[in-house]
């Protein structure tokens, strides 16, 4: 089979689908990820059949009209193609034989209607999943906010405890200093009292000694006068 006779290149396909060659290449890569195969030459350059054109047209419709992500759109059209191929061989016959533009248009319209139903279902499922994801994200945001508030509260409490602990340590230091000063003052007062007591006792002893000495002198003077010289 002459590839170039029975197929068209990416530039021609882009013109037929009213898009760009880069889009065609990007779409084909995604379709190949999901198991679809294109005809390629020795240099791995893709060539496109009528069936490929139909598939790419469906993919374009899913992306641009139904606003589906490329990955989901590619999965959908490949699954639809596999179902149609397993139920009928008309697509293969259509790709081998060049049919008229009218037949291609009728086939395309029928395929579009089938694809439209499938895509609507996929889109609804996708939107439902998006809604669930949004709710999960909202719950996650609430959880993050609650966690942030809890962390801020914990930090505030920790700062307050640190402040109270510091104040308590300062109070203990002042109290210890005050007690130490009181003990020192008390010891000083006690020493002063002891010194004063000692001084007073010494004075008393001195006075007693002086008194005794006077009495002794008086007695001596008395006996002297009594007994004479």
C-alpha positions in Angstrom: 0.0 0.0 0.0 1.3 3.4 -0.9 1.0 5.4 2.3 1.1 8.8 0.5 -1.6 7.8 -1.9 -4.1 6.6 0.7 -3.4 9.1 3.4 -2.6 12.8 4.0 0.1 14.5 6.1 -0.3 16.7 9.2 -0.5 20.0 7.3 -3.3 18.7 5.1 -5.1 17.3 8.1 -4.8 20.6 9.9 -6.4 22.4 6.9 -9.3 20.0 6.8 -10.0 20.3 10.5 -9.3 24.1 10.5 -6.6 23.9 13.2 -2.8 24.0 13.4 -0.3 21.3 12.8 1.0 21.6 16.3 -2.5 20.8 17.6 -2.7 17.8 15.3 0.7 16.6 16.7 -0.4 17.2 20.3 -3.7 15.4 19.9 -2.0 12.4 18.2 0.5 12.0 21.0 -2.4 11.9 23.5 -4.4 9.4 21.4 -1.3 7.2 21.2 -1.0 7.2 25.0 -4.5 5.6 25.1 -3.6 2.9 22.6 -4.6 4.4 19.2 -2.1 3.8 16.3 -1.4 5.9 13.3 0.3 4.9 10.1 4.0 6.0 10.1 6.8 5.9 7.6 10.4 4.9 8.2 11.2 8.3 9.7 8.3 7.9 12.2 6.3 10.6 10.4 2.5 10.1 10.8 0.1 9.9 7.8 -3.6 10.1 8.3 -6.5 8.1 6.9 -10.2 8.9 6.7 -10.7 7.1 10.0 -8.0 9.1 11.6 -9.7 12.3 10.4 -12.9 11.2 12.0 -11.3 10.4 15.3 -9.4 13.7 15.3 -12.5 15.6 14.4 -14.3 14.0 17.3 -11.4 14.9 19.6 -11.5 18.5 18.4 -15.2 18.6 19.0 -14.8 17.3 22.6 -12.1 19.8 23.4 -13.4 22.9 21.8 -17.2 22.4 22.0 -17.6 20.3 25.2 -14.6 22.0 26.9 -13.2 18.7 28.1 -9.5 18.4 29.1 -7.4 16.8 26.4 -6.7 13.6 28.4 -10.4 12.9 29.2 -11.4 13.8 25.6 -8.8 11.4 24.1 -9.9 8.6 26.4 -13.5 9.1 25.4 -13.0 9.1 21.7 -10.6 6.2 21.7 -13.1 4.1 23.7 -15.9 5.1 21.3 -13.7 4.1 18.4 -13.0 0.7 20.0 -16.7 0.1 20.6 -17.6 1.0 17.0 -14.8 -1.1 15.6 -15.8 -4.2 17.6 -19.4 -3.9 16.6 -18.9 -3.3 12.9 -16.2 -3.4 10.2 -17.6 -0.4 8.4 -14.9 1.9 9.6 -12.1 -0.3 8.2 -13.9 -0.6 4.9 -14.4 3.1 4.9 -10.7 3.7 5.4 -9.7 1.3 2.6 -12.2 2.6 0.0 -12.4 6.2 -1.0 -16.0 7.1 -0.5 -17.8 10.2 -1.5 -17.9 13.4 0.5 -21.6 12.9 1.1 -21.0 9.4 2.7 -18.2 10.9 4.9 -20.5 13.7 6.0 -23.4 11.4 6.9 -21.0 9.1 8.8 -19.5 12.1 10.5 -22.9 13.4 11.6 -23.9 10.0 12.9 -20.6 9.7 14.8 -20.9 13.2 16.2 -24.4 12.4 17.6 -23.0 9.3 19.2 -20.0 11.1 20.5 -22.2 14.0 21.7 -24.1 11.6 24.0 -21.0 10.0 25.3 -19.3 13.4 25.9 -22.3 14.8 27.7 -22.2 11.9 30.1 -18.4 12.3 30.5 -18.8 16.0 31.0 -21.5 15.5 33.7 -19.3 13.1 35.5 -16.3 15.4 35.1 -18.4 18.3 36.5 -19.6 16.2 39.4 -16.0 15.2 40.2 -15.0 18.8 40.0 -17.7 19.7 42.4 -16.5 17.1 44.8 -12.9 18.2 44.4 -14.0 21.8 45.1 -15.8 20.8 48.3 -12.7 18.8 49.4 -10.5 21.8 48.7 -12.9 24.0 50.7 -12.8 21.6 53.6 -9.0 21.5 53.3 -8.9 25.3 53.4 -11.1 25.3 56.5 -8.8 22.7 58.1 -5.7 24.7 57.3 -7.3 27.9 58.7 -8.3 26.0 61.9 -4.8 24.6 62.2 -3.4 28.1 61.7 -5.6 29.6 64.4 -4.7 26.7 66.7 -1.0 27.2 66.1 -1.3 30.9 66.7 -3.2 30.2 69.9 -0.5 27.7 71.0 2.3 30.2 70.2 0.5 32.9 72.2 0.0 30.6 75.2 3.6 29.5 75.0 4.8 33.2 74.9 2.6 33.9 77.9 3.9 30.9 79.8 7.5 32.0 79.0 6.7 35.5 80.1 5.2 34.3 83.4 8.1 31.9 83.9 10.6 34.8 83.4 8.6 37.0 85.8 8.6 34.2 88.4 12.4 33.7 88.0 12.9 37.4 88.5 10.6 37.4 91.5 12.6 34.5 93.0 15.8 36.3 92.4 14.5 39.5 94.1 13.1 37.5 97.0 16.4 35.6 97.4 18.3 38.9 97.3 15.9 40.4 99.9 16.3 37.4 102.1 20.0 37.5 101.8 20.1 41.2 102.6 17.8 40.6 105.6 20.1 37.8 106.8 23.1 40.0 106.4 21.4 42.8 108.3 20.3 40.5 111.0 23.9 39.1 111.3 25.2 42.6 111.4 22.7 43.7 114.1 23.6 40.6 116.1 27.3 41.3 115.9 26.6 44.9 116.9 24.6 43.6 119.8 27.2 41.2 120.9 29.9 43.8 120.7 27.8 46.3 122.7 27.1 43.5 125.2 30.7 42.7 125.5 31.6 46.4 125.9 28.9 46.8 128.5 30.1 43.8 130.4 33.6 45.0 130.3 32.5 48.3 131.7 30.6 46.6 134.5 33.6 44.4 135.3 35.8 47.5 135.3 33.3 49.3 137.6 33.1 46.2 139.9 36.9 46.0 140.0 37.2 49.7 140.7 34.6 49.4 143.5 36.4 46.4 145.0 39.7 48.3 144.9 38.1 51.3 146.6 36.7 49.0 149.3 40.0 47.3 149.8 41.7 50.7 150.1 39.1 51.8 152.6 39.6 48.6 154.6 43.3 49.1 154.5 43.0 52.6 155.6 40.6 51.6 158.4 43.0 48.9 159.7 45.8 51.3 159.5 44.1 53.8 161.6 42.9 51.1 164.0 46.3 49.4 164.6 48.4 52.4 164.1 51.7 52.5 162.3 
